[in-house]
Amino acid sequence: MTAGRPARPLEQKVALGNPGKRALPKPIEFAQGGYIQPFRPLEFAGTQLWESAMKTGGNWIARNSDTHLLLMTCEQLDRREELRALAIETHEWRIYKQLLELERTVSGNLSLLGFTPSDRTKLGLAEVKTRSKLDELIERKNNRT
């Protein structure tokens, strides 16, 4: 049994004028305002991620809930740097395995926060291809004559 097409993001439904004419849920309110300080201390790698996320993800990171996942991901990134240094020092395969698992977790969390192109598309934040292939062919034909 197949799952079918994924649900269209709320932002896309609103942009299209709600083609299904169903009642839409209220969109999540994102706190406008700027930078929020991390509420636990971070090391260098975690601070870099926090700063970057506050600059680039400010349009879609919900300040009241997503910041907790972001902070946990920043702490995991700090832990990753510690594990990398330990792995280089000891060459212990168990540490490499822990490092790989932690990197998968960080990657998954970044995806949940919308920091991959496919996830931004699902959130309705990435550039959506507005021209169809037919439009491109028509334009090429018109430009030749």
Buried (B, 14 or more C-beta within 10 A) or exposed (E): EEEEEEEBBBBBBEEEEEEEEEEEEEEEEBEEEEEBEBEEEBBEBBBBBBBEBBEEBBEBBEBEEBBEBBBBBBBBBBBBEEBBEBBEEEEEEEBBEBBEEBBEBBEEBBEBBBBBEEBBBBBBBBEEEEEEEEEEEEEEEEEEE
